[in-house]
């Protein structure tokens, strides 16, 4: 125990918790959100009211939620992890029957004046439940088939419900996020290798079946594959979004065109410029330097989370922190790969930067769990 921690025994508990907060992580989260406010101001043509001001209010509420979650003992969150999962699952089921439809998808619930997206809650709920499961399970049972089957089912059930909305991006995040927790818990690599082999075989079968009597996909789905491989083949149709995004990325150059000087966003060539494709606006206006700076901020958040996880002696806290860090990485990694044409467009927003209420507040609450694990870790 350090000299500081030994002397903090005389400090009131509430004050000790404030001092034990990972303040560099709070600063990094605020810095990333500030980048979002700036870019939302830019894409709105220099007005706060359209997107930036509502986002600031949501960030304030989210930060309050983060501190409330952080000050709550970590054992409480472990004990209610199954309840959080069940609530998220019920909300996903409710979407199927009562969900609001937007942009051709049924993903939201109207709760009075508030519209929520239950799949955002499930991204964190699955991590919480799996962390609690592997904290409960004996280490020598982690890789036994019967004990691997249950977490697989827990992952696949909400994934199926999300695919029905349809929301491929979130479904992928649920599978990968759950898989990261299983990997961190020590599940045998043979399972992961088997899954990868099955996925590769399925992709090969899908491609080989094209034009045959046993064709596995519809013709329009194959056209989407063609568009991903070569967006220029249909620049005004299916390839329009990614083509315009790549033009914005390339036109930014090293230093960018300047704040609010991006032609792609100002002239409304960019699709979803305030949500999924906001990274391209940043790259166009601030260039490679600006885009790399945001990436460094994200890397700093990951570094603090990973350090907190590997130094925490509580298994649940460590797995929870690694799971949330991994999910956060998937958020921005998939978004950036998507807008650069390295992955198909699956509708994953850029965390803390893209406009959106549910995603931001759930993510900040998740970082509250990281802070709770850090504050209440064994000392």
N, C-alpha and C positions, 0 to 999 in steps of 0.2 A: 504494500500500500504506500502510495506516494505521500510526501509531506503535506501537500495541498489537501489530498483526500482525507488524511488523518485529522487535520485541523477542521475540515468541513463538518465533522461530526457535531460540532457545537453550533452549526448554522441550522436554522429551521428547515424542515424537510422541503417545503415549497421552494425556498431559496436555493437549496442544494440542487433540486431538479432543474431550476433555471440555469445554474452554473454548469451542470453536466450536459446540457443540450449541445449537440454538435453544431455550433454556430457557423463554422465554415460551410456546412451543408445548407443551412438556412440562407446564407449569403449567395451561394451558387444558384439555388432555386429561384431566389428573387432576381438575380441577374438574368437568368434565362427568361423568366416571365417578363422582365422589362424589355428584352429584345422583342418579345411577342407584342407588347403594347406599342412599341415603336413601329413594327411592321404593319400592325392592324391600322394604325394611324395613317401610314403611307398608302396602303391599298384602298383606304376609304377616301382618298383624295384630300387628306389634310384635315379631317374632322374626327373628333373624339367620340361623338355621340353614337356613330354607327356601330362600331365594333370595339374600339379600344376602351372606352369608358365602362361598358358592361363587363368587359373582361377584367378590368381593374377591380371592380366590385366583387366579382366572383373570386378573384385571387385573394382579396381581403378576407372573404368568408372562408375560403379554403385554408388560408394560413391560420385563422382562428381554430378551425377544425383540426389542423395538424398539431397545434400546441395542446388542444384538449385531449387528443389521442395520445400524444407524447407523455403527458403527465399521468395518464392512467397506467397502472402497473401492467407489465407485459403478461403476467399470469392470467389477468382478466381476459385479454384478447385470445390467449391460447384456449381458455375454457369455453369461449363463445364462438370459436372458429367454425364448428359444425353448424351452429345456429345462423351465422352469417352466410354460409354456403346455402343452407336451406332457404333462407329469405331470398337470396339472389336467384335460386332455382325457381321458386314460386313466382317471382317477378318475371322471369323469362317465360314461364308458362302463361302468365297473364298477358304478355305481349302477343302470344299467338291468338288470343281470343279478343282482347280489348285494345291492342296496340294501335298507335297512330301511324299512319302511312305518310312517308315523305320521300321524294325522289325515287319512287318505285320500290321502296323497302319498308317493312313493318318492324321497326326497331325501338320505338319509344312508347312510353306510357304517359298519358296526360293525368297529372295529379293536381287538379285545380289549375292555378296559373303556372305551375311548374311542369316542364317536360323532362323526364329522366330516361336514360338509356341503361336498362338493367345489365346489359352485357358488359358495361364498364365496371360495374361492381363485381361481376363474376370473375373478371381478370385477377382481382386481388383476393376474392373469396377462395378461389381454388388454391392459390399459393398458401393462404392461411391454413386451410384444412389439411393440405398435404404436409406442411411443416409440423402441424400438431400430430398428424398420423405417424410420421417418422420419428417424432420425439417420443411417442408412446411405444412404438414398436422396438423390440430388441434388435440390436445391430446385426446379430447373426441370422435374423429372419428376413432382412431387407430384400435379398435377392431370390428368396424362395417363390416359386410360381404362384402359390395361393395368395401370398402377401403382395405380389406385384399386380395381381388381377384387380384387386379393389381400387387402387388409385387410378388404374387405367379406365375402369368404369366411371369413376368420379370425374374424370376428364372428358370422356366421350359423351356422357349424357348432356351436359350443357353445350358441348361443341355441336351436337346434332341439332339442338334447339336453335342455336345461333345460325347454323347453316340454313335453317328453314326460313329465316327472316327475309331475304338471305343476306349474310354478312361474312364473306369469305375471309376478310382481313382479321376480324375479331376471332373467328374460328381457328385460324392459324396461330394467333397469339395465345389462345387458350391451350392448344396442344403443346406448343413450344414452351410456354411458361410452366405448365405442369411437368413437362419433360425435364426442364432445368432443375426443378426441385427434386425430382427422382434421381437425377444424375448427381446432384450435390449430396443427397442422402446416401449415396454409395451403391445404388442399384447396378448390377453387373452390366458391363459394356456389351455383353452378348445380346441382351435385349434390344439395346439401341442399334446395334449392328443389324439385327434381324429386321427391325422396323425400317431402317434405311434401305436394306436390300429389297424389301417388299415395295417400298415407294418407288425405287428405281425400276423395278420390274413392271409396276403398274404404268409408269410413264412410258416405258418402252412399248408396252402392249397397246396403250392408247395411240401412240404415234404410228405403230405398225398396222393398226386396224383401219386406218383411214382409207376410204375407198373400197373396203372389202364388204362382204356380206355380214360380217360380225363387227362392224364399226361401233366403237364404244361411246363416242360422243356425237352430238349433233353437228351439222355442217357449220352453223354459226359459231359454235364453240371452237372448232378448228380454225375458223377465221380469226378469232381472238388470239389464238396461239400465233398465227401468222403475223398479226399486228404487233405482238410483243417482240417477235424475232426481227421484224422489219417494219417499223412504224411508218416509214416513208412510202410504203406500198399503198397506203390509204391516208394521205396527210390531211384530207378534209373530212374524213369519216371517222372510222374506228381509231385511227392513229393520231387524231387531232390533238388530244390532250397531251400526250407524251411528246409530240413534235414541238408544240408551243413551249412546253417546259424545258426541253433541251435547247431551244433557241434562247430562252431567257438565261439559262445557265451559262451558255457560251458567250452571250453578249456582255456579261458582267466583267469578263476578263480578270485581271489581277486586282485592280482597285475598285471596280464597279463603276456604274454610271453616275452614282451620287444619290443621296437620299431624296426620294420622291421623284426620281428622274428615270425610272424604269419604264420603257415604252411598252413592254409586254403586259405589265399589270395596269398601267395608267390607261392604255387603250383597250383594256378588257379582252386581250387575246388569251390571257392565262385563265384556265378553268379553275373553279374553286380556289381562287387566289387568296382567300382569307382562312381556308381550312387545310385541305390535304396538300395543296401546292404552294403554301406560303414560303417554303424553303427556297423555291425558285425566285421569288420576289427578293428575298434577302440576298441571294447570290447575284442577281442582276444589279441591285443597287449598291452592294458593298463588295462584290467580287469574291475572288478566292480567299482573300484575307478575312472578310466578314464571315463567310461560310465556315472557314477553318476555326475562327474564334468561337463560334457557336458550338462547333464540334468539341473544342477544348473544354468549354464549360460543361458539356455533357460528360466528357471523360473525367472531369474533376468530380462530378457527382458520383459516378460509378466508382472512382477510386476511394472516396470516403466511405461509401457503402461497403465495398469489399473489405476494406481495412477493419471496419466495425464488425463485420461478420466473422472474419478469421480470428479476431482477438476476443470474441465473445465465447465464454465457456458454457453458456446455456445452449443446448442443441436446438430447441425451438427457435430461439432468437436468431441464431446463426443461419438456420435454414430459411427463416422468414425474410431476413435481410438479403440473403443471396437471391431468393426468389423474386423479391420486389426489384432488386437491382437488375436481374436478368430480364424481367418483364419490361422495365424501363429502357434497357438497351434495345430490346426488340422493337419497342415503339419507334424510337428515332432511327434505328438502323433500317427497318423495313420502309419507313417513310422516305428516307433519303435515297435508298436503293430504288424505290418505286418512281420517284420524280426524275431520277437520272436514267431511267430505262433499263436498270439492271434487274428489275423484278416487274411482274405484271402489276397494273394499277389495281389495288385491292381496297382502297379507302381507309388507310390508317393515318390519323392526324399526327402532326409533329407535337410531341408533348410539351405543354406549358407555353407553346408559341401559337399553334393553331387556335382559331376561335372555337369555343365550345365550353359549356358550363359543367356538364356531368363529368366529362373526362378530366378536366382540371381539378375539380374538387375531390374526386375519388383518388386521383394520383397524389394530391397533397395529403389526403388522409392516409394513404399508403406510406408516404414518407413520415407521417406521424407514427406509424407502427415501427419504422426504422429507428426513429428517435426514441420511442418507448423502450425498444430493445437495448439501445445504447445507454439510456439513463438508468435503467433498472438492471443492467448487467451485473453479474457477481463481481464484487470488488474485494 
